[in-house]
Amino acid sequence: MGNKSHKCQHVTVLVANNAEPHLMLNPDYNKNNRRPRYIVFIPDLLREISELTGIKYVINPSRGNSFGYKQSDGTWDGMIGELIRQVN
């Protein structure tokens, strides 16, 4: 671990908006300050992984605001549906 000699990779982390208490919007965040947009466990873990590996990441909240439910036609909504459809 800690070996940064490999190529830097970019990773998008898709999360459901209701991931509290593991991911929360920072109440002190705004675009003009340097405070992180998200706080608590998930951002802290990603920051540590990034420092150890050199991987760059983006936290992308799910548009559906849910983990996902299987629909009657067999498709999925929420975060699961976005993953299946490879939504950016």
Buried (B, 14 or more C-beta within 10 A) or exposed (E): EEEEEEEEEEEEBBBBBEBEEEBBBBEEBEEEEEEBEBBBEBBEEBEEBBEEBBBEBEBBBBBBEBBBEEEEEEEBBBBBBBEEEEEE
